[in-house]
Amino acid sequence: MADNSKFIWDFLLNQGFNKIGVSAIMGNLQCESGFLPNNLQNTYNSSLNMSDDEYTNSVDNGSYTNFIYDSAGYGLAQWTFWSRKRDLLNYTKSKGKSIGDLTTQLEFLVKELKESFPSLFTFLKNATSISSATSQFMVKFEMPSDQSASAQKIRINCAQVIYNKYVNSTTSGETNSILDELSTSNILIQRGSTGTKVKILLQEWIMMEIKILQENLIKLGFSCGPDGADGDFGGNTFKAVVNFQKKYKLEVDGVAGPETLACLSKEIKKIQNTSNLSQQQSSTKNIKVGDNGDNVKQIQNKLISLGYSCGPDGADGDFGNNTKLALIKFQQDNNLSATGIVDENTYNKLMNAVVKSPSTNNNAIQQLLDIARSQIGYLEKTSNNQLDDFTANAGANNWTKYARDLSDAGYYNGNKNGCAWCDVFCDWCFYILTNKNSILAQQIQCQTGDCGAGCSFSAQYYRAQGCYSNTPQPGDQIFFGTTGAEYHTGIVEQVSSTQVITIEGNTSEQVARRTYSINDPSINGYGHPKYNLLTNSITQSNQEQEGKKVRITADVLNIRSGAGM
């Protein structure tokens, strides 16, 4: 497996950046892509059903034509915003190179810095602080959604490691750390040991430990690259460790430290237990109360997606009484023996069941989703101009028609143009749903008094009225982050046993559709709007119109001619 870090280090030094500036850039790149120029954002590997190589090759040969607008992070810097991906594609084509070519991406990165971020470019050439340089590159160039102090710390740590590797390659701190670990192992090496045999043994021990780490990560579904468990802790293994830490809500630093290794060992034991359980179960999949593991979680997720509640704990992997009751109801509805046991017939019927669209009682949900869908492709504006045009005046300054309309309607006690707008977009959709009845719109969203413009405010309103849970349904408001510190939100469009599909504002500076694993650790929960407050009025209106669908006019939604879904 090629190690790109030394090449990147030398390339950036030759571009005029000093060693601190290079370390700052590389600390960010490592966290973004693991130094892999063909790296596709993980969630899109699943949603597009393409590996990194397949995605790259498809863009290169022209069979995949949505590279610019798919909002998928790609490459060393995980370029995401449509105009930056467009410029990257055009640059690589002009050079006659693959979109995943390492040198060409580095050239483009430097070009972007010089032309679009000149002050940052100069700053990095003369940087004096690793922490400051790393943070500046993160917030000004990378601009990730999570810019918290903890997120910055991870990147600063990575930058420091890179600096130590290429500038202070023999620091006493690194040597002592390794020897400290060895002194607590069963390998007969102690502080002060010298000689070739000791060096060889140390190298072999480190390689063995890395290989074990890789094997366990692979068992849990975290790819370590095409070379698998090769004993080389490269970019793919770093990416696997980071993804593991994210999933299990550990400190995300890409380092396989004591906490990460302990969690890894725990999860390995779980799948071993699950394997043992599976061996004990018959081929008819007789899963029942008392069983646990991934098979149970799969069944629970499917039941929930079909509208059968498994209790307040949701898909927790434990087959309890709530799951049994849900299963019995499913069996009754599908003319199966209502045993509360997953036999072969029940399993096959359940797994092949199609997730239902919102019921006829929830016409309001369908209309809300239609409103959200109609806005897909709307681009954030750089100034207070052309706010109603979908693509004109695009830029990352948070100006939108959504904030303008709601501010004019008296929302938020003030103008919110120029502010983060993911929650504003959700509020706007409900505002349009109610034909611009702000009071009713806020009631549906569980908002009381002077509603706040922010994800944490909205999540708090849902919780206060008992309308918040871990089980998603179409039309719900999804929240990302931790309780009291939610940082992003959107509207749930579809739910399956494995995925949640959303429509979100302020995601890569636009309204876009996103796909997540139903178990994504970044998802905090779901707010359930009170659509029933609108259902009766919609039903009555339908009757008055002799069965004709209530529709929202194109001039209200600003739908463009020929706009797709």
Buried (B, 14 or more C-beta within 10 A) or exposed (E): BEEBBEBBBEBBBEBBBBBBBBBBBBBBBBBBBBBBBBBBBBBBBEBBEBBBEBBBBBBBEEEBEEBBBBBBBBBBBBBBBBBBBBBBBEBBEEEEBBBBBBEBBBBBBBEBBBEEBEEBBBBBBEBEEBBBBBBBBBBEBBEBBBEEEEBBBBBBBBBBBBBBBBEEEEEEEBEEEBBEBBEEEEBEBEEEBEEEEBEEBBEEBBBEBBBBBBEBBBBBEBBBBEBEBBBBBBBBBBBBBBBBBBBBEBEBBBBBEEEBBEBBEEBBEBBEEBEEBBEEBEEBBBBBEEBBBBBBBBBBBBBBBBBBBBBEBBBBBBBBEBBBBBBBBBBEEBEBEBBBBBBEBBBEBBEEBEEEEBEEEBBBBBBBBBBBBBBBBBBBBBEBEBBEBBEEBBBBBBBBBBBBBBBEBEBBEEBBBBBBBBBBBBBBBBBBBBEEBBEBBBBBBBBEEEBBBBBBBBBBBBBEBEBBBBBBBBBBBBBBBEEEEBBBBBBBBBBBBBBBBBBBBBBBBBBBBBBBBBEBBBBBBBBBBBBEBBBEBBBEEBEEEEEEEBEBEEEEBBBBEEBEE
